[in-house]
Amino acid sequence: MAMTVTTKDTTALLEVEIAEMADLCLGRAPYFDVAFLTEQREKWVLVTQAREGNKLRGYSFCTLERIGGTPSLLVGVALVDRNSKSDQTLKALIHDQFRRALLAFPDEDVLLGSRLTTPDGYRAFLGLEDIVPRPDYRPTGEDRAWGRRLAKRFGSEKAIDDKTFIMAIDDGRPVGGLDYIAAKATLPAGAEEAFGAVKAEKGERLVVFGWAMAESLAKGQLPK
């Protein structure tokens, strides 16, 4: 069955939809429950949902904004159902959000930033340039500054180690991020190494960002 994707303002998100979203990880990490998802409705501007028929397969809360003048697509919370079509679902979600980014920032490069709960999440960055962090690359001062800016937007600038890009918040509540496990697709080279010593079960997340080039956005070539 074909996958359909819709994006709308979070203010239009219904309680029944939030309950359906919470059911996708009922009883397992990252424990995005109704209370947590209701909070996200207030924190983010857009919500994207991917469905297979009437069945919800994944969702993503995001915002399109300028950070210090830089066009940015920030994925605050996203979850993909862990089934045989998880790869297709992730690609559909990211593609629709890049489509929105093109409309908001025509002819401009756009920074994609998120927090990963697994190394598999690096698939969301396929086709992007200058991804940080990545293996065999020493982040510059500007890279580290971007890590802090994103951590601030994700809740706390003080929670990130700007050398490892690991963000740690452990206050007993669910911690946002991009939760995705690949079904069949191979992971991008170096993803597991870059994810390193992140302890997702303890609330740690890896802040990752990369650049979507204007030409690729215009041609609809992202994600790869």
SVG drawing of the C-alpha trace seen along z (x, -y; Angstrom):
<svg xmlns="http://www.w3.org/2000/svg" viewBox="-9 -37 49 43">
<polyline fill="none" stroke="black" stroke-width="0.4" points="0.0,0.0 1.3,-3.5 2.6,-5.8 0.9,-9.2 2.5,-12.1 0.8,-15.3 2.3,-18.3 0.2,-20.8 0.5,-23.3 0.9,-21.7 -2.0,-23.8 -4.3,-21.7 -3.1,-18.4 -6.0,-16.6 -6.0,-14.8 -6.9,-11.5 -3.9,-12.0 -1.6,-12.5 -2.9,-9.3 -2.2,-7.4 1.3,-8.8 2.0,-7.8 0.9,-4.2 3.8,-3.8 6.3,-3.4 3.9,-2.2 5.9,-0.4 9.3,-0.9 12.0,-3.6 11.9,-6.5 8.6,-6.5 7.0,-9.4 3.7,-9.4 0.6,-11.6 1.8,-14.1 5.2,-14.5 3.7,-14.8 1.2,-17.3 4.1,-19.5 5.8,-19.1 2.7,-20.5 3.5,-23.8 7.2,-23.8 7.3,-23.1 5.5,-24.7 4.9,-21.9 4.0,-18.2 4.4,-15.7 2.7,-12.3 3.3,-9.3 0.5,-6.8 0.1,-3.5 -3.6,-3.5 -5.2,-4.5 -2.3,-3.3 0.1,-5.8 3.7,-4.7 5.7,-7.7 5.7,-11.4 8.0,-14.4 7.7,-17.7 9.8,-20.4 10.2,-24.1 11.6,-26.2 13.4,-29.2 16.5,-31.3 19.2,-30.9 21.5,-33.9 20.2,-34.5 20.9,-30.9 17.9,-29.0 17.3,-26.0 15.1,-22.9 15.1,-21.7 13.6,-18.3 12.8,-18.3 11.0,-15.0 10.5,-12.2 9.5,-8.6 9.3,-5.9 7.4,-2.7 9.7,0.3 8.5,2.4 9.6,3.6 8.8,0.2 10.7,-2.0 13.2,-3.1 10.5,-4.2 8.7,-6.0 11.8,-8.0 12.5,-9.0 8.9,-10.1 9.0,-12.3 12.3,-14.0 11.4,-14.5 8.2,-16.4 10.0,-18.5 12.7,-19.4 9.9,-20.3 8.6,-22.7 12.1,-24.1 12.4,-24.8 9.2,-26.8 10.3,-28.7 13.9,-29.4 14.0,-29.3 17.5,-29.4 19.2,-29.0 21.2,-26.3 19.4,-24.9 20.9,-23.5 19.2,-20.3 19.6,-19.7 18.3,-17.0 19.2,-14.8 19.7,-11.1 18.7,-8.2 20.4,-5.6 23.2,-5.6 20.5,-4.6 19.3,-8.2 22.2,-9.3 20.2,-8.1 18.1,-11.3 21.3,-13.1 22.1,-11.2 22.9,-13.6 23.8,-16.5 27.1,-18.2 29.5,-18.9 27.7,-16.6 28.9,-17.1 29.9,-15.0 31.4,-12.5 34.4,-10.1 37.9,-11.3 36.9,-14.9 37.9,-17.4 35.1,-19.9 36.0,-23.6 35.1,-26.3 32.2,-27.2 31.0,-23.6 31.1,-23.5 29.2,-26.8 26.5,-25.3 26.3,-22.4 25.7,-24.8 23.1,-26.8 21.2,-23.7 21.4,-22.3 19.9,-25.6 17.1,-25.3 16.6,-21.7 16.3,-22.6 19.7,-23.5 22.9,-24.8 24.7,-23.7 23.6,-20.0 25.9,-19.5 29.6,-18.5 30.7,-20.6 33.6,-18.3 31.6,-15.0 28.2,-16.6 26.6,-14.4 23.6,-16.1 22.6,-14.7 19.4,-15.5 18.2,-13.0 15.4,-14.5 13.2,-11.4 11.1,-12.5 11.2,-11.4 13.9,-13.1 13.2,-14.2 15.1,-13.3 14.8,-11.3 14.0,-7.6 14.5,-5.3 15.8,-1.7 16.6,-0.7 14.7,2.2 16.8,3.3 18.9,0.4 22.6,0.3 23.8,-2.4 25.8,-5.3 29.6,-4.7 30.9,-5.7 27.5,-6.1 28.1,-3.7 31.6,-5.2 30.2,-8.7 27.4,-7.7 30.2,-6.4 29.5,-6.2 26.1,-7.7 23.9,-6.1 20.5,-6.7 18.8,-4.6 20.1,-7.2 18.7,-10.2 21.8,-11.0 21.4,-12.2 23.8,-13.0 23.3,-16.4 23.9,-16.1 23.6,-18.7 24.4,-19.0 23.7,-21.2 21.1,-20.7 22.4,-22.5 19.9,-24.8 20.4,-23.0 19.6,-19.6 16.5,-21.0 15.3,-22.6 15.6,-19.3 13.9,-17.3 16.9,-15.1 16.8,-14.9 16.9,-12.7 19.0,-10.2"/>
</svg>
